[in-house]
Structure formats: structure tokens, C-alpha cells
Amino acid sequence: MLFSVVNFIFNFFIIMIFARVILSWVRVSPYHPTWGPIINFIYQVTEPIMAPVRNIMPPMGGFDFSPIIVLLGLDFLRRIVLSFLI
């Protein structure tokens, strides 16, 4: 049970980061009446994870590599946490 909950939380954050990457390509207005609350939610959930990585590793050549670093870090952390729960 705990294994499934922890795995769900990690998967949720991974999906939110992928959604944020896609939103950075599409450029939907955060003030849109339908999409605005969803966009704001995605940014509020992912910013606490992305900001420290972005501060350490600024954009290089106009590209922000922080989502890749965060995804790799989340996958590594998930493997460690879930191996303790097995």
C-alpha cells in the first residue's frame, strides 16, 4: 500500500514536469479562463523542485536543462525510496 502511494507521488511529479515542458513550448496564457487555473497549478507544483536546480545550473545557450536534471534526480530518488519499501 505504501509502495503504491509513494510510486504514485513520484509519477505525479514526473507528469507535472513533462506538462510544464510542453507548456513552455505551446505558450498558453495563464490568464485564460479555462486553462489558467491548470497552468498555475502545474507551475506552483513544479516550481519548488525546479527553482533550486535552475539557480545552480542557469540556461545554457537559451535552453533550460533543469527539467532533465530534475527528472533524472526524481527517477534516482524514486528507485532508492522504493527499494527501501520492498
MODELLER restraints for C-alpha pairs under 7 A, 6 or more apart:
rsr = mdl.restraints
at = mdl.atoms
rsr.add(forms.Gaussian(group=physical.xy_distance, feature=features.Distance(at['CA:3:A'], at['CA:82:A']), mean=6.54, stdev=0.5))
rsr.add(forms.Gaussian(group=physical.xy_distance, feature=features.Distance(at['CA:3:A'], at['CA:85:A']), mean=6.10, stdev=0.5))
rsr.add(forms.Gaussian(group=physical.xy_distance, feature=features.Distance(at['CA:10:A'], at['CA:78:A']), mean=6.61, stdev=0.5))
rsr.add(forms.Gaussian(group=physical.xy_distance, feature=features.Distance(at['CA:14:A'], at['CA:71:A']), mean=6.57, stdev=0.5))
rsr.add(forms.Gaussian(group=physical.xy_distance, feature=features.Distance(at['CA:16:A'], at['CA:42:A']), mean=6.03, stdev=0.5))
rsr.add(forms.Gaussian(group=physical.xy_distance, feature=features.Distance(at['CA:16:A'], at['CA:46:A']), mean=6.76, stdev=0.5))
rsr.add(forms.Gaussian(group=physical.xy_distance, feature=features.Distance(at['CA:17:A'], at['CA:46:A']), mean=6.35, stdev=0.5))
rsr.add(forms.Gaussian(group=physical.xy_distance, feature=features.Distance(at['CA:17:A'], at['CA:67:A']), mean=6.70, stdev=0.5))
rsr.add(forms.Gaussian(group=physical.xy_distance, feature=features.Distance(at['CA:20:A'], at['CA:42:A']), mean=6.56, stdev=0.5))
rsr.add(forms.Gaussian(group=physical.xy_distance, feature=features.Distance(at['CA:20:A'], at['CA:43:A']), mean=6.96, stdev=0.5))
rsr.add(forms.Gaussian(group=physical.xy_distance, feature=features.Distance(at['CA:29:A'], at['CA:36:A']), mean=6.60, stdev=0.5))
rsr.add(forms.Gaussian(group=physical.xy_distance, feature=features.Distance(at['CA:30:A'], at['CA:36:A']), mean=4.11, stdev=0.5))
rsr.add(forms.Gaussian(group=physical.xy_distance, feature=features.Distance(at['CA:30:A'], at['CA:39:A']), mean=5.93, stdev=0.5))
rsr.add(forms.Gaussian(group=physical.xy_distance, feature=features.Distance(at['CA:30:A'], at['CA:40:A']), mean=6.42, stdev=0.5))
rsr.add(forms.Gaussian(group=physical.xy_distance, feature=features.Distance(at['CA:50:A'], at['CA:66:A']), mean=6.41, stdev=0.5))
rsr.add(forms.Gaussian(group=physical.xy_distance, feature=features.Distance(at['CA:50:A'], at['CA:67:A']), mean=6.91, stdev=0.5))
rsr.add(forms.Gaussian(group=physical.xy_distance, feature=features.Distance(at['CA:50:A'], at['CA:70:A']), mean=6.75, stdev=0.5))
rsr.add(forms.Gaussian(group=physical.xy_distance, feature=features.Distance(at['CA:53:A'], at['CA:66:A']), mean=5.80, stdev=0.5))
rsr.add(forms.Gaussian(group=physical.xy_distance, feature=features.Distance(at['CA:54:A'], at['CA:66:A']), mean=5.60, stdev=0.5))
rsr.add(forms.Gaussian(group=physical.xy_distance, feature=features.Distance(at['CA:59:A'], at['CA:65:A']), mean=6.66, stdev=0.5))
